Amino acid sequence: MGYRDDPEARSTLHAAFTGLAFALVFLAVVAGISFYWAAYLSGGH
C-alpha cells in the first residue's frame, strides 16, 4: 500500500528529489553570483 513497495514510485520520488536538489544548487549559485556582482558594483569600483 505504501510507495516503498513500488519501485517505480520510488524512482519517481528519487528523481523528484534529485531535480529539487539540482534546482536548489542552481538557485544558490545564481544568488551567490548576483550577490557578488551587486557587492562588487556597489563597492565604488
C-alpha positions as CSV (number, residue, x, y, z in Angstrom):
1,M,0.0,0.0,0.0
2,G,3.0,2.3,0.6
3,Y,5.2,3.7,-2.1
4,R,8.1,1.8,-0.7
5,D,6.8,-1.4,-2.2
6,D,6.6,0.2,-5.7
7,P,10.0,0.6,-7.3
8,E,8.5,2.9,-10.0
9,A,7.1,5.2,-7.3
10,R,10.5,5.2,-5.5
11,S,12.3,6.0,-8.8
12,T,9.9,8.9,-9.4
13,L,10.3,10.2,-5.9
14,H,14.1,9.9,-6.2
15,A,14.0,11.8,-9.5
16,A,11.9,14.5,-7.9
17,F,14.3,14.9,-5.0
18,T,17.3,14.9,-7.4
19,G,15.6,17.6,-9.5
20,L,14.8,19.6,-6.4
21,A,18.4,19.3,-5.2
22,F,19.8,20.5,-8.6
23,A,17.3,23.4,-8.6
24,L,18.4,24.5,-5.1
25,V,22.1,24.3,-6.0
26,F,21.4,26.2,-9.2
27,L,19.5,28.9,-7.3
28,A,22.2,29.1,-4.7
29,V,24.9,29.6,-7.4
30,V,22.8,32.2,-9.2
31,A,22.0,34.1,-6.0
32,G,25.7,33.9,-5.0
33,I,26.9,35.4,-8.3
34,S,24.2,38.1,-8.2
35,F,25.1,39.0,-4.6
36,Y,28.8,39.1,-5.5
37,W,28.2,41.3,-8.5
38,A,25.9,43.6,-6.6
39,A,28.5,44.0,-3.8
40,Y,31.3,44.5,-6.4
41,L,29.4,47.1,-8.5
42,S,28.2,49.0,-5.4
43,G,31.6,48.9,-3.9
44,G,32.6,52.1,-5.7
45,H,34.7,50.2,-8.3
